Amino acid sequence: MQLTFPHLGEAYLYARLLFKELGVPLTIPPLNSTASLERGSRVSPEEICLPFKLMAGNLLEAWEAGADTVLMPATMGPCRLGQYGELLQRILRKEGCRYRWILLDSPAAIGYRELIRRADSVLDGRKISGERIFSALRQVAILVKDFEEVRRECRLLCGSYRFRGLSASIYREAETLLKTAGDLQSAGAAMQEKRREVRRIKRSRAEETERREEVSVLVTGEIYSCIEPFANHHIADLLEQLNVSFAITPTIGWWIGRTFHLPGCGAGCKKPPVRGGDSFRKERIPCEIGGYARDTVDSVLRAADSGFDGVIQIFPSGCMPEIVAKSVFDRTEHSREIPVLSLIFDEMGGEAGYITRVEAFADLLQRKKRRSLQREYTKKRGQAWSI
């Protein structure tokens, strides 16, 4: 058995270390590119969403590299991800890719016993003790949490003139260490050191008066578009170049904790209570409609209460849950006075158009911030004169 899986952000880095620890042969497809997107688009239904086309391209390339078994995340409900496994299997079979499929669904949908049975098939009969498996999974969970905390804190420092370059270098070093680590132990030790390093910067930054002048943005939306850099035209790199502090949610750690009910997984955006309590629950989606649309709406509400200056929602063309979420928080945008920019991605290029829109959005937020600080300064000066 030669295992593979479609790309989902940095998930391949964790998977490489995990399956190496368990002795499972793994084929990692080439990173997403224009070539893989073109191959996936050629065999996919025309109106299917961008994540599907990228996954199809990944699995075509993995088959050519020798893979024969696919480990695929799945989900129940209206979101089309629940049909990806079956549809991909039929499409790829026509292309001569006769994969063996292992679908990992949430315990809420299939139960823990069935989930364990499917996960056990990944080992393909290898005699590995439960203690070793549990230890490896625990180390991966800690590694995910540490890396995401380092990344989150570094991104929030991008707007600081004093620590901008330092935070970027720490994140790049952490990412490189994760890519080159020989095993889980060395990767975990390196990430804990980077975590301590970025925490020291965070404590120093608390004394900076310039923090009030920084523009901060929350990026949220459809999970694949948020996690996979190629699917969002590397929006994190763009915001970093624009000197904007930002956070991206959801993350892989958030998804693991949410799907498998593991407390403490991930280091996503902090979630303080929503201001207004029950009065604002009417603005949310009252029932699950697929994907994580309700979480997108919650993120917009919490962004205003967490001090973010704006929100960027990203999702692929035709994503029904995120389209519904957008229609819900359009009203929230006015009631909370927080600007929201929605970016829709498909297989067409046009990267310059996205860059222009994000640059203009960041510029508008900066102007709004300056006007607010100027009004505050004028008000304080007036109070001083009256005294």
C-alpha positions in Angstrom: 0.0 0.0 0.0 1.2 3.5 -0.9 -0.9 6.1 0.8 -1.7 9.6 -0.5 -4.2 12.4 0.1 -5.2 15.7 -1.5 -3.4 18.9 -0.3 -4.9 21.0 2.5 -2.5 23.7 3.5 0.3 22.5 5.7 -1.5 19.2 6.5 1.1 17.3 4.5 3.9 18.4 6.8 2.1 16.9 9.8 1.1 13.8 7.8 4.7 13.2 6.7 5.9 13.1 10.3 3.0 11.0 11.5 3.1 8.3 8.9 6.9 8.1 9.1 6.6 7.5 12.8 4.0 4.7 12.1 6.0 3.2 9.2 3.3 3.8 6.6 4.6 4.5 3.1 3.4 7.9 1.9 3.3 9.7 -1.4 2.9 13.4 -1.2 1.6 15.0 -4.4 3.3 18.1 -5.7 2.1 21.3 -4.2 -0.9 23.0 -5.8 0.0 24.9 -9.0 -1.5 26.1 -12.2 -0.6 22.8 -13.8 -2.4 20.7 -11.2 -5.4 23.0 -11.4 -5.6 22.7 -15.2 -5.4 18.9 -14.9 -8.1 18.8 -12.3 -10.4 21.2 -14.2 -10.1 19.1 -17.3 -11.6 16.0 -15.7 -14.0 17.8 -13.3 -17.6 19.0 -13.8 -17.5 22.5 -15.1 -19.6 24.1 -12.3 -18.0 22.2 -9.4 -16.1 24.3 -6.8 -12.4 25.1 -6.9 -11.3 22.8 -4.0 -12.7 19.8 -5.9 -10.7 20.6 -9.0 -7.5 21.1 -7.1 -8.0 17.8 -5.2 -8.6 16.0 -8.5 -5.4 17.4 -9.9 -3.5 16.3 -6.7 -4.7 12.7 -6.9 -4.0 12.4 -10.7 -0.4 13.5 -9.9 -0.1 11.2 -6.9 -1.3 8.2 -9.0 1.5 8.8 -11.5 4.0 9.0 -8.6 3.0 5.5 -7.4 0.2 6.0 -4.9 -2.6 3.4 -4.8 -4.6 4.4 -1.6 -6.4 7.7 -0.9 -7.0 8.9 2.7 -9.8 11.4 2.2 -11.7 13.6 4.7 -15.4 13.6 4.4 -18.5 15.2 5.9 -22.2 14.7 6.1 -24.7 17.3 5.2 -25.5 19.7 2.3 -21.9 20.7 1.7 -20.6 19.0 -1.5 -17.5 17.8 0.4 -19.7 14.9 1.6 -19.9 13.8 -2.1 -16.3 14.4 -3.0 -15.1 10.9 -2.2 -17.7 9.1 -4.4 -17.5 11.6 -7.2 -13.7 11.7 -7.3 -13.6 7.9 -7.3 -15.8 7.7 -10.4 -14.0 10.5 -12.2 -10.5 9.1 -11.5 -11.5 5.6 -12.3 -12.4 6.8 -15.8 -8.9 8.2 -16.0 -7.4 4.9 -15.1 -6.7 5.7 -11.4 -8.1 2.7 -9.6 -7.5 3.9 -6.0 -8.5 2.2 -2.8 -10.4 4.8 -0.8 -10.4 5.4 3.0 -12.9 8.1 4.0 -12.5 9.6 7.4 -15.8 11.1 8.5 -16.7 12.7 11.8 -17.6 10.5 14.8 -20.9 12.3 15.0 -21.8 10.9 11.5 -20.4 7.3 11.6 -19.6 6.7 15.3 -16.2 6.2 17.0 -16.2 2.4 16.3 -16.5 2.8 12.6 -14.0 5.7 12.6 -11.4 3.5 14.4 -12.1 0.7 11.9 -11.4 3.0 9.0 -8.3 4.5 10.6 -7.0 1.0 11.3 -7.2 0.1 7.6 -4.6 2.9 7.1 -2.0 0.6 8.9 -2.7 -2.1 6.3 -2.2 -5.0 8.8 0.9 -3.6 10.4 1.4 -4.7 14.0 1.7 -1.4 15.8 0.8 -1.1 19.5 -2.0 1.2 20.6 0.4 3.0 22.9 2.7 3.9 20.0 -0.2 5.1 17.9 -1.6 7.2 20.7 1.8 8.7 21.4 2.2 9.6 17.8 -1.2 11.2 17.6 -0.6 13.1 20.8 2.7 14.5 19.5 1.1 15.6 16.2 -1.8 17.3 18.1 0.8 19.2 20.2 2.9 20.1 17.1 -0.2 21.5 15.3 -1.1 23.6 18.3 2.4 25.0 18.8 2.9 25.8 15.1 -0.4 27.5 14.8 0.2 29.6 17.9 3.6 30.7 16.5 2.0 31.5 13.1 -0.9 33.4 14.7 1.3 35.5 16.9 3.7 36.3 14.1 0.8 37.4 11.8 -0.6 39.7 14.5 2.8 41.3 14.7 2.9 42.1 10.9 1.6 45.6 11.6 4.3 46.5 14.1 7.1 48.7 12.6 9.5 47.5 15.3 8.9 43.7 15.2 7.5 43.2 11.6 10.7 41.8 10.1 11.6 39.8 13.2 8.2 38.1 13.4 8.3 37.2 9.7 11.7 35.6 10.1 10.5 33.6 13.1 7.6 32.3 11.2 9.7 31.4 8.1 12.2 29.6 10.4 9.4 27.7 12.1 7.9 26.6 8.8 11.4 25.5 7.5 12.0 23.5 10.7 8.7 21.8 10.2 9.5 20.9 6.6 13.0 19.5 7.4 12.4 17.8 10.7 13.5 14.2 10.8 10.9 13.0 13.3 8.1 14.1 15.6 10.3 14.6 18.6 12.7 17.0 16.9 9.9 18.9 15.2 8.1 19.2 18.6 11.2 20.5 20.4 11.9 23.0 17.6 8.4 24.3 17.6 8.3 24.7 21.4 11.4 26.8 21.2 9.9 29.0 18.5 6.8 29.3 20.6 8.8 30.6 23.6 10.6 33.0 21.2 7.5 34.6 19.8 6.0 34.9 23.3 8.9 37.0 24.4 8.3 39.3 21.5 4.6 39.5 22.4 5.4 40.7 25.9 7.7 43.4 24.6 5.1 44.6 22.1 2.6 45.2 24.8 4.5 48.4 25.8 4.4 49.8 22.2 2.2 52.9 21.8 2.1 52.4 18.0 -0.2 49.3 18.5 -3.2 51.6 18.5 -2.3 52.8 15.0 -2.0 49.3 13.5 -4.7 48.0 11.1 -5.9 44.5 11.9 -8.0 42.2 9.7 -9.7 38.8 10.3 -9.7 36.5 7.3 -12.5 33.9 7.5 -14.7 31.9 5.2 -14.7 28.5 3.5 -12.2 26.3 5.2 -10.3 25.0 2.2 -9.9 28.6 0.8 -8.6 29.8 4.2 -6.1 27.0 4.7 -4.8 26.3 1.2 -2.5 29.3 0.0 -2.9 28.5 -3.7 -6.7 28.6 -3.4 -6.6 32.2 -2.0 -3.8 33.6 -4.2 -1.5 33.6 -1.1 -3.5 36.3 0.7 -1.4 35.9 3.9 1.8 36.9 2.0 -0.1 39.9 0.5 -1.3 41.1 3.9 2.1 40.7 5.3 3.6 42.9 2.5 0.9 45.5 3.2 2.0 45.7 6.9 -1.5 44.6 8.1 -1.9 42.6 11.3 -4.2 39.7 10.6 -5.5 36.4 11.8 -7.0 33.5 9.7 -9.7 31.2 10.9 -10.6 28.4 10.5 -7.3 26.4 10.7 -6.3 22.8 10.5 -6.1 22.5 14.3 -9.5 24.1 14.6 -10.9 21.6 12.1 -9.4 18.6 14.0 -10.8 19.7 17.3 -14.2 20.5 15.8 -14.5 17.3 13.8 -13.2 14.8 16.3 -14.2 16.7 19.4 -10.7 17.1 20.8 -10.4 19.9 23.3 -7.6 22.4 23.1 -6.6 21.6 19.5 -5.5 24.5 17.3 -4.7 28.1 18.0 -7.3 29.9 16.0 -8.8 33.3 16.6 -9.6 33.9 20.2 -13.4 33.8 20.8 -14.6 36.2 23.5 -18.4 36.2 24.2 -20.4 38.0 21.5 -21.5 41.4 22.7 -25.3 41.6 23.0 -25.9 38.0 23.9 -29.3 36.6 22.8 -30.2 39.8 20.9 -27.6 39.0 18.3 -28.3 35.3 18.0 -31.1 36.2 15.6 -28.4 37.5 13.2 -26.9 34.0 13.1 -28.0 31.0 11.0 -30.4 29.1 13.2 -29.5 25.6 11.8 -26.7 23.9 10.1 -26.7 24.4 6.3 -23.5 22.7 5.4 -19.8 23.6 5.6 -19.0 26.1 8.4 -21.3 28.9 7.5 -22.5 29.5 11.0 -18.9 29.8 12.1 -18.2 32.4 9.5 -21.1 34.5 10.8 -19.8 34.1 14.3 -16.4 35.1 13.2 -17.7 38.4 11.8 -19.6 39.1 15.0 -16.6 38.3 17.2 -14.2 40.2 15.0 -16.0 43.5 15.9 -15.8 42.6 19.6 -12.2 41.5 19.4 -10.9 44.8 18.1 -10.3 43.9 14.4 -10.8 46.8 12.0 -12.2 44.7 9.2 -13.0 41.3 7.9 -12.1 39.5 4.6 -14.4 36.6 3.7 -13.0 34.2 1.1 -14.8 31.3 -0.6 -14.8 29.5 -3.9 -17.4 30.3 -6.6 -20.6 28.4 -6.1 -20.1 27.7 -2.4 -23.7 27.7 -1.1 -23.0 27.8 2.7 -20.7 30.9 2.4 -23.1 32.7 0.0 -25.8 32.3 2.6 -23.4 33.4 5.4 -22.6 36.6 3.3 -26.3 37.5 3.0 -26.7 37.1 6.8 -23.8 39.3 7.9 -24.4 42.0 5.4 -26.7 43.4 8.0 -24.2 42.8 10.7 -21.6 44.9 8.8 -23.8 48.0 9.4 -24.9 47.2 13.0 -21.4 46.5 14.2 -19.7 49.2 12.0 -17.1 46.7 10.7 -16.2 46.6 7.0 -16.3 43.3 5.3 -14.7 42.5 1.9 -15.9 39.3 0.2 -13.5 37.6 -2.3 -14.7 34.8 -4.5 -12.1 32.5 -6.2 -12.4 30.2 -9.1 -10.1 28.4 -11.6 -9.6 31.6 -13.6 -6.5 33.6 -12.8 -6.8 37.4 -12.5 -4.5 37.6 -9.5 -3.9 41.4 -10.1 -7.6 42.0 -9.5 -7.6 40.4 -6.1 -4.4 42.2 -5.1 -5.9 45.6 -6.1 -9.1 44.9 -4.0 -7.1 43.9 -0.9 -4.8 46.8 -1.2 -7.7 49.2 -1.6 -9.5 47.6 1.4 -6.3 47.9 3.6 -5.9 51.6 2.5 -9.5 52.4 3.5 -9.1 50.8 6.9 -5.9 52.8 7.5 -7.7 56.0 6.6 -10.6 55.2 8.8 -8.2 54.4 11.7 -6.4 57.7 11.3 -9.6 59.7 11.3 -10.8 57.9 14.4 -7.5 58.6 16.2 -7.6 62.2 15.1 -11.1 62.7 16.4 -10.1 61.1 19.7 -7.0 63.4 20.0 -9.1 66.5 19.2 -11.7 65.5 21.8 -9.0 65.0 24.5 -7.4 68.3 23.6 -10.8 70.0 23.9 -11.3 68.5 27.3 -7.9 69.6 28.4 -8.6 73.2 27.4 -11.9 73.2 29.2 -10.2 72.1 32.4 
